[in-house]
Structures are given as C-alpha cells and as structure tokens.
Amino acid sequence: MPTPIRIVRDRILKQDKGDRAFVELLLMARALGDVGLETLEVACDLILQTGSIAAAIVMNEMRRLSEVARPKTLRSITYTNLANRT
C-alpha cells in the first residue's frame, strides 16, 4: 500500500467509525477502475499537505480529481435576436 494511503488509513481508523469510512474510500477507488488506486493516493497526498484528515475530505478530493472537465456553456445570440436589433 502506498505511503500516503497508509498514513491516512491509520489516522482515519483512529476516528469514530473510521473503519467504515476507510472502506468507503476503498470502494470508491475500486469504482473508478484502473485509475482508482492512483486517484486515492493523490487525494491522500493532497490531504496530508493540508493537515486536515477526514474521510469526507479525501472523498471530495477523489471526486474532484476524477470528474471529467466540462466545457463552459457560452450564451449564444440567435439570428432572431440579431434581426430584431435593426
């Protein structure tokens, strides 16, 4: 097990219901497929840098890291709107 995951695991297991919380992180990593373990490792590393270690925060980082970048929607001006301006 990578070091950042092991450190976060040890700290989460000391928290109330930490065993369940860590299992949820592992299940989320498994659901991400081939990149799940790497995503969990990066999320744990980021959390260790902040110093605030909680399963919910790790989960949020994993979601952020795994979400697909969505292009911003641009407001379009239709031809009808342009025609009405003249």
Secondary structure as UniProt FT lines:
FT   HELIX           3..13
FT   TURN            16..17
FT   HELIX           18..31
FT   HELIX           33..35
FT   HELIX           36..50
FT   HELIX           55..66
FT   HELIX           79..84
//
